[in-house]
Amino acid sequence: MSNTLPLAMLIELAQHKTDKATRRLGQLQGALTSAAEKLEMLLQYRQEYYEQLQAQMLQGVPSAQWRNFQNFISTLDGAIEQQRALSEQAKVKLGHGRTDWQNQKRRLSSFDTLADRVRQQELVTLNRREQRDSDEHTARQFQLRSTASSD
């Protein structure tokens, strides 16, 4: 049983790290979802704005309004590219977070397996000890009966 206490502490620590990695993975997944939603919103906004301009161009658009449109679209394209970069960073971070979570899970599983082996070994040792004690008790009983019957 002397091995079980430090092992239990290791398992508890591994469980804590796994729980922390799980929470972090959830946060990273949320960040990726948020980044993807913002990107989709920007892309949709750009499409709607472009469609509005197309409709206005059929009626004729003054050159000042056309320049404003081009400047706005350029700014919007820059925001879209920034959001794409943020989305990609979120994907990479999620991948690292998933790898960390898998490593923590694997480590916890290894400690659990080790604890099971230690418990099994302790049971085998206890069973052998009990069998030895039983055999010794039976041998003493037999010897006492043998001694009593020869007297």
Order of alpha helices (4+ residues) and beta strands (2+ residues): alpha-alpha
